[in-house]
Amino acid sequence: MAIRPLAFPQVHAPAATGVWSWITTVDHKRIGILYGTTAFGFFLLGGIEALLIRLQLARPGGTVVSAETFNALFTMHGTTMIFLAVMPLNAALFNYMIPLMIGARDVAFPRLNALSYWIFLGGGLLLNASWLAGTPPDAGWFGYANLTSRQFSPSASVDFWMLSLQVLGASSMIAAVNFIVTILNLRAPGMSLMRMPLFVWMTLVVQFLIVLAFPPVTVGLIFLTFDRFFGTHFYDVGAGGDLHLWQHLFWIFGHPEVYILILPAFGIVSEVLPTFARKPLFGAPIMIYSGALIGFFGFGVWSHHMFAAGMGPVADAAFSIATMIIAIPTGVKIFNWLATLWGGTIRATTALHFAVGLIGLFTIGGLSGIMHASPPVDLQQTDSYFVVAHLHYVLIGGSLSGLFAGAYYWWPKITGRLLDERLGRCQFWLLFVAFNVTFFPQHYLGAVGMPRRIYTYPDGPWSFWNLVSTLGAFGIAAAILLFIVIALRSLRGGAPAPADPWDGRTLEWRTSSPPPPHNFDAIPPIYGRDTYWREKHGPRRAPLAPPTEEHAIHLPAPSHWPVVTALGVGVAAAGALLHVAVIVAGALVTLWGAFSFALEHHRNPAHAHQAGGLGVDHRKLGMWTFIGSECLFFGTLIATYIAYKGRSVTGPHPHEVLNIPITTASTFDLLMSSLLMVLALAAVQRGDRFQSRLWLGGTALFGLIFLGFQAYEFTHFVREGLTLQQNLFGSTFFVLTGFHGGHVSLGVLWLLALLILDLRGRLGAEDAIKVEAAGLYWHFVDVVWIVIFTLIYLVP
Amino acid sequence: MTPSPRHGLRVTLAGFAVVLGGCAWDTPQSSLVARSDVAQAILDIYGLITWVTIGIALVVFSVLAWVLVRYPDRPGAPLPRQTRGHSLLEIGWTIAPGLVLLVIAIPTIQVIFRTQGEAPRGALEVVVRGWQWWWEFRYPSLGLVTANELHLPAGRPVVLRLEGPDVIHSFWVPQLGGKRDVVPGRINHIALTPDAPGEYLGQCAEFCGASHANMRVRVFVDTPPAFERWVAAQKAPPAEPTGAAADGKAVFTRSACVGCHTIRGVSAGTLGPDLTHFGSRQTLGAGLLPATVENITAWLRHPAALKPGVKMPDLGLGEPDARALATYLASLK
């Protein structure tokens, strides 16, 4: 357990006490704690909603709540548990543990990390404000169109739901970009990708899933927002819309989301089992590949949620096979975990109990999943209580067990105190038994025909097991309360935790509990998987010498701009429910926050060089990641345009209004702006002030000219009778080209900001990376336009 | 009195009886009882996959239990061998699940194509329309319209064409086969041949708003002669009411009822269920309550009190009018 004594390094750390220090913190550990406590609060709220659901269903013809309230309860329970509990609880562990496990001092973008948290908090509060407004969302967490349309859901309920989901999606997206860059760029020297701990790997896979899976549902929600607020026809059957569009967009997101929820738990188990079996993870490379494959295949199986929708036998067969294939890497994980335990010396700690619990319960959930991978069987099981049982075996038996394993495992590291292991094991058994009592009978209820989402049922064969299930749910509640007691007892008077209480294998155990603000006095070098364990037990007992620090450790200064920007986002979203002036106010605050955010550390020498392990600047890598998600965003918009082509029931039709010569001119203009962008970057890199100003200004001007063409085109179309509301062509055309125009506008603002910096003499050759990031974005937006121009204007 | 072992045994047996009694599989809405060709094909593969998955579960749980019992930490135990993997084993347990999946996948594909084929010629066509929150059944070849209770002849192929006039619903009668969504703007179909006369329960399986729970359906599979008799009775015009029922008819014709409901020869509304032979149905409000005069009266007075969100407005009928109207409706055999 010897941590080599080191000369005390010089650390520039901010003072850290008081409420303001928490609001302005950019320390990944504190943000992790903020995520954890907030998400646990939402978890309790979602649990209370679940208890009310079970109380209503305890007896046939229940009268605890009304039908409308029941529908709101299951909608909010699902939305809360997924977006406000399990995802942010995972985020809490990502935040706290990832930098420690890869030997970093913080994440790549500490202030963006704070921004993610505050936006998440805003989204969670906005969603739950719907209870206070008396219009909680009640169309299901999956919000199938057209039940969500104004016609069938006239109140603000669905508005609260779709707006807060967009806000939460933005938070997840920002965090995902941040963690991808962190993991790829900030690994300790010697930590190659294949030497990364499994939890870090699964986190990386999850971030890619978020970046690629959220854009389709973001677009789906944009369509819904336009339908509800501006009278477009995306989900309007009468105008030629197709209700399966929403289902596809939702499940292209929704199925990867399942892996977003479960893979972190797989990562935790893959850390906990080796530690307590005192053996390396069996077949670590294949565990990595299988996790990545699960994520990859996760994008190809979404339509297994739609077997009852009537897609036809060929699609059913294809998605059935794809779904079954996912079982293979999942099975490999379970076998490798068993092999990790095999031949070990297993210490039955609470964390190990939960990890083993996950293997058992997830196996049940996974196998019932194989059952409904078969479409004929699924036609009997889907939307019945069998699926409710299945998904809770995956999400409680899987995700929550994993989170508890992680909580018991890392609690000493985070708080510096040990948890009561004896009470912890009681909590495990209470939760384990109560969980099975609650959910195992639901397999039976579904098999004998009880559908999901019903607020009442007649007396008969379902009555007895519903009562049992309700009793079990209160057992689960008791287990959660017991966890709170255990946690509070530990915080009040738990035994102090040593740095390495479990004889751990990964880097987080190499530093004190809790770690100092700078995490490590010296960044430890890595020479293989489980380096720290080998230092303690292996033949190479002496740790490698750490690289010498050339300068004092720089820690990011606290900043209040993340919370200001997030406030603007929250106000703008809430404004959609109040008044357009509130939206404008929120947008202005967001812009003000974002600009101040961007300029806060401009020219701070400590921020000048951010090249990382891949040799690429963080900001550039982050921009590439963002562009990856933007590809999916525009891809979805364009795909929708093509799918809806020719489905308008009224005119005008594309060939009647599209003016190809004029658009060719504007396309040429936009292409030329890319050339100017290249010249601008080259000028900035050379330090040629005159040319950099000329070309930056020129790029922005060409962007403005393009926007001018677009404004002319739009007004011309409106005069021809083509509006957003006119027909499906109008809806798809204006939303697609409008969002592209919005991107161009943001780009112009960005270029003008750079130009102003330049005019003030604050954009030198050392700032070229900022122009390069803006240029990447600009070129991407231009490329998107070429695709749009080709597919919409040129293809007949 | 101390509990004797015999007493304990009896309690245990009673406990098992309760558990098993609570686990009857042959219940009216059970998906584990097949009463059509489609349901039987599904049930066969359902059974196969269930046994395969139980087999896998037993293997995993046995190994897990063995490992936990065999390898606990003991004080002073030396470090275990630091095995990092075993390529052959790992390749083995990658291929093995693939082979097991083939056992499931091949019959799955066969059943998909067998159960989703076009209906044979001569199949009885029924248009099923899912409304918030009731079912409409139209028999185009017979010229019949009814609601919430579907009659089908045993042994004859049937094709249900599913149409959605408002939001998405899902038609599910487990003993006759799997569910299929009713999607506005699309026409889905279910082709099946019911094979045993009987009464089968089902209900909407896609969440569709406030009264999703109150959107039940009853299917009566009749012997061919009984089905012919039912068709003849449904085709006949409703009998002219007498006594209290005649008063009820007067209430019906002067109220808002006529705007939404059809009673052949009396009214022609299309937004609510066809009531021409309402009295021949066993339940009211899509399986909500038995169609007794008492229940119908209560329904007519305050429909939303019985069925949350119901589209039928409160007509403001007094008790006598409501009772007369209920008597009339019940007389429409």
Interface residues (C-beta under 8 A of the other chain):
Chain A: S66 A67 E68 N71 A139 G140 Y144 N146 L147 F152 V237 G241 D242 L243 H244 A277 R278 K279 P280 F282 G283 A284 P285 I286 A308 A309 G310 G312 P313 D316 A317 S320 I321 M324 I325 A327 I328 G331 V332 I334 F335 N336 L338 A339 L341 W342 G343 G344 T345 I346 R347 A348 V356 I359 G360 T363 I364 L367 S368 I370 M371 A373 S374 P375 P376 V377 D378 L379 Q380 Q381 T382 D383 S384 Y444 G446 A447 V448 G449 M450 P451 R452 R453 I454 Y455 T456 Y457 G460 P461 F464 W465 V468 H537
Chain B: V18 G22 C23 A24 W25 T27 P28 Q29 S30 S31 L32 A41 I42 I45 Y46 I49 T50 T53 I56 A57 V60 F61 V63 L64 V67 L68 Y71 P72 D73 R74 A77 L79 P80 R81 Q82 T83 R84 G85 H86 L89 E90 W93 T94 P97 G98 L101 I104 A105 T108 I109 V111 I112 F113 T115 Q116 Q132 L162 D166 V167 I168 S170 W172 P174 G177 G178 K179 R180 D181 V183 P184 G185 R186 N188 L201 G202 Q203 C204 A205 E206 F207 C208 G209 A210 S211 H212 A213 N214 P308 G309
